Amino acid sequence: MKLLAVSLSACLLLAGCMNMAAPASVPAALETWDSEGAAAEPGFAAYKDVTRSADSGGMSVQGPSDALEAAPKEARQVIYSAALSVVVLSPSAAQTSVKSFAEAAGGWMSESDARTIAVRVPAAQFEALLERIGQLGEVVERSVRAEDITETLVELDIRIDNARRARERLLAHLEKSEKMEDTLRIEAELARVTVELEALEGRARFLRSQVAMSTIRVTFNRAQSAPRGEDGTLLPFDWIARLGDGLVAGAVEGRPRRPGLLASGPRFEPPAQFIRYYSDRDTVEAMNADGVRIKVRRESNYDRGALAFWAKLARAELVRSRSLVVSSERDLGEDRALVAGSREVAGALHDYLLVVARTKDDVYTFEAWGPRELFAPLAVELEASALSLRR
């Protein structure tokens, strides 16, 4: 029995010694190397952060997710960008102003065409510059985007750090390599890791530049097609979209037409020197010898809509689709409202006047337009002509 006990004790002691002598677990990043230091396979976990444990003297492997949790909290990294659609009198002059604003704020112009300009500005100046650009005219569309890339940048930094460590280890193994076969395999892996490291560093630099410098894209007097409300949805009233046709596209009747017996059209008194050259049941057009035009139309007042409803729709559509810079809005009383403004046509300023009048059953629109130097002297007479409209 004593002999058996001694044998058992010896076995236990031997097993304990073997356990103490066993090395700590070797991470996958180093298991690929044999006893002679040759690479068993190319690519040995280039993105594993291999660190020595100070307490145990062993090896531990840290991946991006582990390091992300352990990373200290830092300021949020956010990319800001904005897109504006602005109605102005002169798109070219407005573009020059936006460029000047950006340069004064420490930024620059990154893109430009006939009606659009994009600028890069320091993120700290982003909101102030947006407000300043909006004061150039009337903003009809505005969108601002904020993209938080804090986590993306932290992960990129971790991958970059791990790639650098892998590259350093490869360089160390390359110095020790004695076999041509091993040297070629290490050099191939070193080239791959270097390319990936440079790509990661480039991506990180690009994202940080996007955080540091915000982008603002501004479109001036963008052409629109179908009539839309303030919420962007299509309007069911086609005649709203036709307001300003003559101002923008010169859309007037090309042939004179006398009023018929039962189709005299809306009745009004044009200013002196104007003639009514076209009339049908719902439309009358007039002009003077200088080419200042008048168009009066009658439309159905759906559901007996209020004047404020029609006037608001008309104003919004004139700004949105005709790029009219509104200079005056007035309630003329007796269910009549006035909207006046200007826009650039073929490089010259043209003025425009709209008076909307309503009855229970009908809506009347009185439009007048022409080059500013010809229109301005007639402004008072044209408004009086609009007020003469009999409903």
C-alpha positions in Angstrom: 0.0 0.0 0.0 2.8 2.4 0.9 4.4 1.6 -2.5 1.1 2.4 -4.3 0.7 5.7 -2.4 4.2 6.7 -3.3 3.6 5.9 -7.0 0.3 8.0 -7.0 2.1 10.9 -5.4 4.9 10.8 -7.9 2.4 10.8 -10.8 0.5 13.7 -9.4 3.7 15.6 -8.8 4.8 14.9 -12.4 1.5 16.0 -13.8 1.7 19.3 -11.8 5.2 20.0 -13.1 4.0 19.3 -16.7 1.1 21.8 -16.3 3.5 24.5 -14.9 5.9 24.0 -17.8 3.2 24.3 -20.5 3.4 27.6 -22.4 0.5 30.1 -22.4 -1.8 29.9 -25.4 -0.2 31.3 -28.5 -2.4 33.6 -30.6 -3.3 32.8 -34.2 -1.1 35.7 -35.3 2.0 33.8 -34.2 0.9 30.2 -34.7 1.6 30.6 -38.4 5.3 30.7 -37.8 7.3 27.4 -37.4 10.3 26.8 -35.2 12.7 28.1 -37.9 10.9 31.4 -38.2 9.4 30.7 -41.6 5.9 31.7 -42.5 3.5 28.8 -42.8 1.0 30.9 -44.8 0.9 34.5 -46.0 -1.3 36.9 -44.1 -1.2 36.2 -40.4 -4.1 38.3 -39.0 -2.9 41.7 -40.0 -5.7 43.3 -38.1 -5.3 41.6 -34.7 -3.7 43.7 -32.1 -1.2 41.4 -30.3 -0.2 42.7 -27.0 1.7 41.1 -24.1 0.1 40.8 -20.8 2.3 42.4 -18.1 0.8 40.3 -15.4 1.0 36.8 -16.9 3.8 37.3 -19.4 1.5 35.6 -22.0 0.0 36.8 -25.2 -3.5 38.3 -25.7 -5.3 39.2 -29.0 -7.4 42.4 -29.2 -9.8 43.0 -32.1 -11.5 46.3 -33.2 -14.7 45.6 -31.2 -12.8 45.0 -28.0 -10.7 48.1 -28.5 -13.8 50.2 -29.4 -15.4 49.4 -26.1 -12.2 50.3 -24.2 -11.6 53.5 -26.2 -12.1 56.7 -24.2 -15.1 58.9 -24.9 -14.4 61.7 -27.4 -16.2 64.5 -29.1 -18.7 63.4 -31.7 -17.5 63.5 -35.2 -20.3 64.8 -37.5 -20.3 65.6 -41.2 -22.7 68.5 -42.0 -24.0 69.2 -45.5 -26.9 71.4 -46.8 -28.7 72.0 -50.1 -30.6 75.2 -50.7 -32.9 76.4 -53.5 -33.1 80.2 -53.5 -34.9 82.6 -55.7 -32.9 85.8 -56.5 -33.0 88.6 -59.1 -29.6 87.8 -60.5 -28.2 84.2 -60.2 -24.7 85.2 -61.4 -24.4 88.0 -58.8 -25.7 85.7 -56.1 -23.1 83.1 -56.9 -20.4 85.7 -56.6 -21.8 86.6 -53.2 -21.8 82.9 -52.0 -18.2 82.5 -53.1 -17.2 85.6 -51.3 -19.0 84.5 -48.1 -17.2 81.1 -48.2 -13.8 82.6 -48.7 -14.3 85.1 -45.9 -15.2 82.2 -43.6 -12.0 80.4 -44.5 -13.5 78.1 -47.1 -13.5 77.8 -50.9 -15.7 77.1 -54.0 -15.6 73.5 -55.0 -18.1 73.4 -57.9 -20.1 75.9 -60.0 -22.2 76.0 -63.1 -24.8 78.4 -64.6 -27.2 78.2 -61.6 -25.5 76.1 -58.9 -22.6 76.7 -56.7 -21.1 74.4 -54.0 -18.7 75.6 -51.3 -16.7 74.0 -48.5 -16.6 76.0 -45.2 -15.3 75.3 -41.7 -17.9 73.3 -39.7 -17.9 76.1 -37.1 -19.1 78.6 -39.7 -21.8 76.2 -41.2 -24.9 77.6 -39.6 -23.9 81.2 -39.9 -23.2 80.9 -43.6 -26.5 79.1 -44.2 -28.3 82.0 -42.7 -26.3 84.5 -44.7 -27.0 82.8 -48.0 -30.7 82.6 -47.2 -30.8 86.4 -47.0 -29.8 86.7 -50.6 -33.3 85.9 -51.7 -36.3 83.7 -50.9 -35.5 80.2 -49.9 -38.0 77.8 -51.5 -36.2 74.5 -50.5 -33.8 73.8 -47.7 -32.4 70.5 -46.5 -29.6 69.9 -43.9 -28.0 66.5 -43.3 -25.9 65.5 -40.3 -24.0 62.2 -40.4 -22.3 61.0 -37.2 -19.2 59.0 -38.1 -17.6 58.9 -34.6 -17.7 55.1 -34.4 -16.5 54.7 -38.0 -13.4 56.8 -37.2 -12.7 55.0 -34.0 -12.8 51.6 -35.8 -10.6 53.0 -38.6 -8.0 54.2 -36.1 -8.0 50.8 -34.5 -7.6 49.0 -37.8 -4.8 51.4 -38.8 -3.0 50.8 -35.6 -3.2 47.1 -35.9 -2.1 47.2 -39.5 0.9 49.2 -38.5 1.8 46.7 -35.9 1.4 43.8 -38.4 3.7 45.7 -40.8 6.3 46.2 -38.1 6.3 42.5 -37.3 6.6 41.5 -40.9 9.6 43.9 -41.3 11.2 42.2 -38.3 10.6 38.7 -39.7 11.9 39.9 -43.1 15.2 40.9 -41.5 15.6 37.5 -39.9 14.6 35.5 -42.9 17.3 33.4 -44.5 15.5 31.4 -47.1 14.5 32.9 -50.4 11.1 31.2 -50.4 10.3 32.7 -47.0 11.6 36.1 -48.0 9.3 36.2 -51.1 6.3 35.2 -49.1 7.0 37.8 -46.4 7.5 40.5 -49.0 4.2 39.6 -50.7 2.4 39.8 -47.4 4.2 43.0 -46.5 3.1 44.6 -49.8 -0.5 43.6 -49.2 -0.6 44.9 -45.6 1.1 48.2 -46.8 -1.6 48.7 -49.5 -4.4 48.1 -47.0 -2.8 50.4 -44.5 -2.5 53.2 -47.0 -6.1 52.7 -48.0 -7.3 52.9 -44.4 -5.2 56.0 -43.7 -6.6 57.6 -46.9 -10.1 56.9 -45.8 -9.6 58.3 -42.4 -8.0 61.5 -43.8 -11.0 61.9 -46.1 -13.6 61.5 -43.4 -11.8 63.9 -41.1 -11.6 66.5 -43.9 -15.4 66.1 -44.3 -15.9 66.7 -40.6 -13.7 69.7 -40.6 -15.2 71.3 -43.7 -18.9 71.3 -44.3 -20.5 71.4 -47.8 -23.2 73.8 -48.9 -24.8 73.5 -52.3 -27.0 76.4 -53.5 -29.2 76.4 -56.6 -30.6 79.7 -57.8 -33.9 80.1 -59.7 -34.3 76.4 -60.4 -36.8 75.7 -63.1 -39.9 73.7 -62.0 -42.6 72.0 -64.0 -45.9 70.9 -62.4 -47.5 73.2 -59.8 -46.7 72.1 -56.2 -47.8 73.2 -52.8 -45.5 74.3 -50.0 -45.3 70.7 -48.9 -44.0 69.7 -52.3 -47.1 67.7 -53.4 -48.7 68.3 -56.8 -51.5 70.8 -57.0 -54.8 69.9 -58.8 -55.1 73.4 -60.3 -53.4 73.6 -63.7 -54.1 77.3 -64.1 -51.9 78.1 -61.1 -49.0 76.7 -63.1 -49.8 78.9 -66.0 -49.4 82.1 -64.0 -46.3 84.0 -65.3 -46.2 82.1 -68.6 -46.0 85.4 -70.5 -43.3 86.8 -68.2 -41.0 83.7 -68.5 -41.8 82.2 -71.9 -43.6 84.9 -73.7 -46.7 82.6 -73.8 -49.4 84.9 -75.3 -51.9 84.5 -78.0 -50.2 84.9 -81.4 -53.3 85.9 -83.4 -55.8 88.6 -82.6 -59.4 87.6 -82.0 -62.5 89.7 -81.6 -64.8 88.8 -78.8 -67.8 86.8 -79.9 -71.4 87.7 -79.1 -71.6 85.2 -76.3 -67.9 85.1 -75.3 -66.9 88.6 -74.4 -64.5 87.5 -71.7 -63.7 89.2 -68.4 -64.5 93.0 -68.5 -62.0 95.6 -67.4 -60.6 99.0 -68.5 -57.0 98.8 -69.8 -54.7 101.8 -69.4 -54.5 104.4 -72.2 -52.6 103.4 -75.3 -53.5 99.7 -74.6 -55.6 97.7 -77.0 -57.5 94.4 -76.3 -56.4 92.2 -79.1 -57.7 88.8 -78.0 -60.8 87.7 -76.2 -62.7 84.5 -75.6 -65.1 83.3 -72.9 -62.5 83.2 -70.1 -59.5 85.1 -71.4 -58.7 88.6 -72.5 -55.2 89.9 -73.6 -54.1 93.4 -74.2 -50.8 95.3 -74.9 -49.4 98.7 -75.7 -47.0 99.6 -78.5 -43.9 99.1 -76.2 -44.8 95.5 -75.6 -46.1 95.7 -72.0 -48.7 93.0 -71.7 -51.9 92.3 -69.8 -53.7 88.9 -69.4 -56.9 88.5 -67.6 -58.4 85.0 -66.9 -61.5 83.6 -65.3 -61.4 80.2 -63.5 -63.8 78.2 -61.5 -63.8 78.8 -57.7 -63.8 75.3 -56.5 -65.7 74.8 -53.3 -66.1 78.5 -53.1 -62.5 78.9 -51.9 -61.4 81.9 -49.9 -59.3 84.7 -51.4 -56.5 83.9 -49.0 -56.3 80.3 -50.3 -56.0 81.3 -54.0 -53.6 84.2 -53.3 -51.3 82.0 -51.2 -51.1 79.3 -53.8 -50.5 81.8 -56.6 -47.7 83.5 -54.7 -46.0 80.3 -53.8 -46.1 79.0 -57.4 -44.8 82.2 -58.9 -41.8 82.1 -56.6 -41.2 78.3 -57.0 -41.7 77.9 -60.7 -41.2 81.4 -62.1 -38.4 82.5 -59.8 -40.3 85.7 -59.0 -38.7 87.9 -56.4 -41.7 89.3 -54.5 -41.4 92.9 -53.7 -45.0 93.8 -52.6 -48.1 92.0 -51.2 -51.3 93.8 -50.3 -54.9 93.1 -49.5 -56.8 95.4 -51.8 -60.2 94.8 -50.1 -63.4 93.6 -51.6 -61.9 90.1 -52.1 -58.9 91.3 -54.0 -55.2 90.7 -53.3 -52.1 92.0 -55.1 -48.6 90.3 -55.6 -45.9 92.2 -57.4 -42.3 91.3 -58.1 -39.4 91.1 -60.5 -37.1 88.6 -62.2 -34.3 88.5 -64.7 -35.3 87.7 -68.3 -32.5 87.4 -70.9 -30.2 89.4 -68.7 -32.7 92.3 -68.1 -35.0 93.0 -65.2 -38.7 92.6 -65.8 -41.5 93.6 -63.5 -44.7 91.6 -62.9 -48.1 92.4 -61.3 -50.8 89.9 -60.3 -54.2 90.8 -58.8 -56.4 87.9 -57.7 -60.1 88.6 -57.3 -62.9 86.1 -56.3 -66.6 85.6 -56.2 -68.5 82.7 -54.9 -68.3 81.0 -58.3 -65.2 82.4 -60.0 -61.6 83.4 -59.5 -60.1 86.2 -61.7 -56.4 86.8 -62.3 -55.1 90.0 -63.7 -51.5 89.8 -64.9 -49.3 92.5 -66.3 -45.6 92.4 -67.1 -42.8 94.0 -69.1 -39.3 95.4 -69.0 -38.7 97.4 -65.9 -37.9 100.7 -67.7 -41.2 100.4 -69.6 -43.3 98.9 -66.8 -42.4 101.1 -63.9 -44.0 104.3 -65.3 -47.2 102.4 -65.9 -47.4 100.7 -62.5 -50.1 102.9 -61.0 -52.3 102.8 -64.1 -51.9 99.0 -64.3 -53.1 98.6 -60.8 -56.0 100.9 -61.4 -56.9 98.8 -64.5 -56.8 95.6 -62.3 -59.2 97.3 -59.9 -61.6 98.1 -62.7 -62.2 94.4 -63.3 -66.0 93.7 -63.2 -66.9 90.3 -61.6 
